[in-house]
Amino acid sequence: MGWNPARAWTSQHPVGGYRHFQLVLQGGRGDQRWVELAAVLAPGFRERVLWSDLEDPHRWVSGWQSIPESHADPAAE
């Protein structure tokens, strides 16, 4: 069976100012598996993330999740 990570991800905390990402690349083996994600609003912004980090629900959630306004941008408060 192949490794097939989700294509859409939501970061629990802004990464480069963005929260919604889509899968661009994937690679690695074992505990060094990684995915490269591109920000939905700025596809040129990419972030390589270890699979182990994506499995942490305090960091990432599979799919594009709604972000409550109170959590949208702490710098705007």
Number of C-alpha atoms within 10 A of each C-alpha: 3 4 8 7 14 11 15 19 23 23 21 18 16 15 15 10 11 18 21 25 26 20 19 16 12 17 13 11 8 9 9 11 14 20 20 17 22 22 23 18 11 11 12 9 15 18 16 14 15 17 20 12 12 19 12 11 11 11 13 17 18 16 15 16 14 10 14 8 8 9 10 17 14 10 5 6 6
